[in-house]
Amino acid sequence: MKEYQTITEISGPLVYAEVDEAIGYDEIVEIETAQGETLRGQVLESSEGVVAIQVFEGTSGIDQNASVRFLGETMKMPVTEDLLGRVLDGSGRPIDDGPEIVPEERQDIVGAAINPYSREYPEEFIETGVSAIDGMNTLVRGQKLPIFSSSGQPHSELAMQIARQASVPEEEEGDDEESSEFAVIFGAMGITQEEANEFMQDFERTGALERSVVFMNLADDPAVERTVTPRMVLTTAEYLAFEKDYHVLVILTDMTNYCEALREIGAAREEVPGRRGYPGYMYTDLAQLYERAGRIQGREGSVTQIPILTMPGDDDTHPIPDLTGYITEGQIYVDPDLNSQGLQPPINVLPSLSRLMDDGIGEGLTREDHADVKDQMFAAYAEGEDLRDLVNIVGREALSELDNKYLDFADAFESEFVDQGFDQNRDIEETLEIGWDLLSMLPKDALNRIDEEFIEEYYREDDSEREVVEAAD
């Protein structure tokens, strides 16, 4: 293996070196500094005579006396089922003082795209225990459903709640061996030490760590490592899903930090910037990550993604949420106004969407009345929201009795359905029962989106109405 002492330039996280042989794109590099420290890097650009290397640990300590070795292989993730319960850094090295990981195999972190012909359509329910998601924007196995938040919102608490509570309902009905086939892989990118401590305390306190693999890239870690972390996460997820038959839920936070790292590296390479300074290839790069979710025909496992991103300035036209929305199958909005009212979690269901929801709910999946209940609650809550604007102008006294009931419904929907706290785990039956309690605030003839058969079975009439009906009989 040749060693080169031909470093010509250092620019931010990049090192440029002269070579006299062909070097492959994405090839792994070892750089030994004059102090004897060995740093890892990856070939970012290879042209005749010169290569650009991005260094994962940062370029501090590297000078012209450093030695460069090209290992002749791309970056690989050592994978094994024993990764469950472990905590790794952003480059996949253990940081939990546990035993050394003995891998069953080493897989390329870039991964292979799932052949569209081999994809199986996602249509099986994943229960998160969060009513605003399970009831109104259901997550299904193999889906990619991002959470759109903004700075200062409790998206970390929501991520922890989902990681702690998420399950596959039908697996729970089997024996213990079957129910263990659900795993969570948590990838944190650019988070603070305080956030990392909160995540780890929550994972350990609730026992969720036993079925999880945690990758931690902190805010003071190099930006280059941040671009590798989600690929490490997804390679581990694919191994557990498609080779060990796990249903894997991947939670990635925060994709905004990942995209900022792309921009930083693009600036160091002096690339022509795209929208708002982000690289022109950011759409392709994000698609390479998001499209690794899915199911494969003939395989038991699945990879489901919940990427979390903070929208700069709470602007959903910003390139990061905008491009994410094009690639993924819906979005969950964390709303600052609902958060200021103290709702936990502050999910605004109206702009939220799960495009695959209709195929993942109903008889045999959740409950036969789920779709009708969801449609009616969306309609009633939207009506209540519109009326709130009107009330600010004309006052409640000017509204009809039915309009006032819609206003009461909107208030109750937020306080009883959406606001459940970050520690409460609601199954789908409880979520739908709360939905019927709320819909029963409205008269039967206002429930025009629900089948009459379901109204007869689930509608709750209050005592005064029941007495009137009995007297009429």
Number of C-alpha atoms within 10 A of each C-alpha: 7 10 14 17 17 17 21 12 14 18 15 16 21 24 23 19 20 18 20 9 10 12 19 18 17 19 19 22 22 17 24 21 19 14 10 10 11 15 19 18 29 24 22 19 17 18 13 11 12 19 22 23 26 29 26 22 17 20 20 12 12 19 18 14 14 20 21 25 17 19 15 13 14 17 21 18 21 20 22 17 15 12 21 18 21 21 22 18 20 29 24 22 16 19 12 11 8 10 8 8 14 12 13 11 11 13 18 15 20 20 16 11 11 14 8 8 8 11 14 15 15 20 18 23 23 24 25 24 25 30 28 24 20 25 30 25 23 26 30 26 26 29 30 27 29 28 25 24 27 21 13 10 17 18 24 18 19 22 20 20 22 21 24 22 18 18 25 18 18 14 16 15 10 11 9 10 9 13 17 16 20 22 27 29 26 27 26 30 29 25 18 15 14 9 14 17 11 15 20 16 13 18 21 13 10 11 13 19 24 16 20 24 24 26 26 27 28 21 16 10 19 19 28 24 25 27 23 20 25 29 23 25 25 27 24 25 31 26 20 26 26 19 13 16 16 24 28 30 29 26 26 25 25 21 25 20 20 26 22 19 21 21 22 19 23 18 17 15 17 10 14 11 14 13 10 9 15 23 21 15 12 19 17 12 14 18 15 17 17 23 16 23 26 22 25 22 11 10 14 14 25 26 28 27 30 24 24 26 24 24 20 16 9 16 15 18 12 14 21 23 25 14 17 23 17 11 18 22 17 22 24 23 20 25 21 20 12 17 18 10 11 13 20 19 24 27 29 18 22 15 12 20 19 21 18 23 24 14 16 20 23 16 11 10 16 23 13 13 19 24 21 17 24 19 15 18 22 16 17 23 22 17 16 22 17 13 20 19 11 14 15 9 10 10 12 16 9 12 15 10 10 12 17 19 17 25 23 16 23 22 16 17 22 21 15 15 19 24 22 20 16 18 15 13 20 17 19 20 13 14 22 24 14 17 21 17 18 21 24 18 17 20 12 16 7 12 21 12 14 18 12 13 9 14 17 10 9 15 20 17 16 10 9 8 11 12 12 10 11 8 8 7 6
